[in-house]
Amino acid sequence: MKIRLAGELTKESIVDGEGIRTVIWTQGCRHNCPSCHNPSTHDFDGGFLRDVEDLCEEIKNISFQDGITLSGGDPLEQIDACLEIAKFCHSIDLNVWCYTGYTMEALLKRCEKEENLRELLENIDVLVDSPFILELKSYNVPFRGSSNQRIIDSKKSIKENKVCEVLKYKN
Ligand code: SF4
């Protein structure tokens, strides 16, 4: 399986989730948030294709990491590839964070019909949801760009079919 990426892995990030993280920059986003930091990641034909198995092998060989972060772009535009990566990372004891411009409410609704999306959200530990809103830009919300974005316990939200925020990060 292939995944379309916007760039190489970022290693040892401390700003894309808790702990030391390896960040995967997916290519392709349809949210068009004004003042997006990564406009070059929007084009669904941009970036480059990478073999998921190769990518997992590269991740496995990184020395210092607590987990991986799926970012972009919007990773949820490439559900099957991200699911394979998330499952692999859990198999080697790495936790998985994921950023998306979709709201959890919209994703829960889609899960009624999209089994692969449900499975991916069950394999994500922490989901940072919602588009970036310039008027709500804040430096006081850890790991987010604007105060409307939420840090969500993805598995629990799927299990309980409602948005379950991680309490310590709730605004
Ligand atoms: S969801 Fe993220 S990558 Fe997509 S437009 Fe919004 S800020 Fe940019």
Boltz pocket constraint, residues with backbone or C-beta under 6 A from the ligand:
constraints:
  - pocket:
      binder: B
      contacts: [[A, 29], [A, 30], [A, 31], [A, 32], [A, 33], [A, 36], [A, 37], [A, 38], [A, 39], [A, 41], [A, 72], [A, 73], [A, 74], [A, 100], [A, 101], [A, 130], [A, 131], [A, 132]]
      max_distance: 6.0
